[in-house]
Amino acid sequence: MSPDPMSLSRRQLLRATLAVSGLSLCGSVMSVCAQTQLRITPQQVLGPFYPVLRSGNPGVDLTSIQGRAGRAQGQTVHLMGRVLNLRGEPVRGAKVELWQANAHGRYIHPKDTNPAPLDPNFEGYGVQLTDAEGRYRFKTIKPGAYPVGVRNWIRPPHIHFDVTGRIDRIVTQMYFDGDALNEKDEFLQQVGCKECLTAKLAPPSKDVEPDSLMAVWDIVLARG
């Protein structure tokens, strides 16, 4: 049985963060000695495929749908991080929504005319509130790339986020570190801080699927 993504411990999140960043600890368990100043996560286009077709109650495990026995196609991704303000303080109770294409690069949306197949066990939407330390965690699959239909543009694998804190809201997109299509994506190339939108990848820990990915991505709001 696959572990509940919300059971990933504080220690696991810390270990994954250190594995991809090389940062050192200081103070409390979740405190990191960063030498660079935090930057606000850049805004990105909402896009036309915000989910309108959903069944059941969305949660943190996108790899299965309530009431169905099947599992989503594609490589499992354990996606985790924190929502912070510019002072590095955690934003507690921030609403984190995400949506994405399936492993074939298609959204469950009536406006998506991509001929790629749908996955009956994947709806591509999740939502949760950050905990007291600003942490969020989702279990999903790595989305596929897909053609936009103009200028031979192929969008790289990415996940959409809508994050609402106590004061601020950010609509943005997260990309996967090292993907070759990132360098040609028009949306990502318009951003001055590309690394602000790129999740770092780490090998899976021993208590998750051995062929899965661990992705760590922090979201920074101005005030929280």
HELIX and SHEET records of a PDB file:
HELIX    1   1 PRO A    5  SER A    7  5                                   3    
HELIX    2   2 ARG A   10  SER A   21  1                                  12    
HELIX    3   3 ALA A  180  LYS A  184  5                                   5    
HELIX    4   4 GLU A  186  GLN A  189  1                                   4    
HELIX    5   5 LYS A  194  LEU A  197  5                                   4    
SHEET    1   A 2 SER A  24  LEU A  25  0                                        
SHEET    2   A 2 VAL A  32  CYS A  33 -1                                        
SHEET    1   B 8 TYR A 125  LEU A 129  0                                        
SHEET    2   B 8 LYS A  95  TRP A  99 -1                                        
SHEET    3   B 8 HIS A 158  THR A 164 -1                                        
SHEET    4   B 8 ARG A 169  PHE A 176 -1                                        
SHEET    5   B 8 THR A 198  ALA A 202  1                                        
SHEET    6   B 8 LEU A 213  VAL A 216 -1                                        
SHEET    7   B 8 THR A  76  ASN A  85  1                                        
SHEET    8   B 8 ARG A 135  ILE A 141 -1                                        
SHEET    1   C 8 TYR A 125  LEU A 129  0                                        
SHEET    2   C 8 LYS A  95  TRP A  99 -1                                        
SHEET    3   C 8 HIS A 158  THR A 164 -1                                        
SHEET    4   C 8 ARG A 169  PHE A 176 -1                                        
SHEET    5   C 8 THR A 198  ALA A 202  1                                        
SHEET    6   C 8 LEU A 213  VAL A 216 -1                                        
SHEET    7   C 8 THR A  76  ASN A  85  1                                        
SHEET    8   C 8 ILE A 219  LEU A 221  1                                        
SHEET    1   D 2 TYR A 146  PRO A 147  0                                        
SHEET    2   D 2 ILE A 154  ARG A 155 -1                                        
END                                                                             
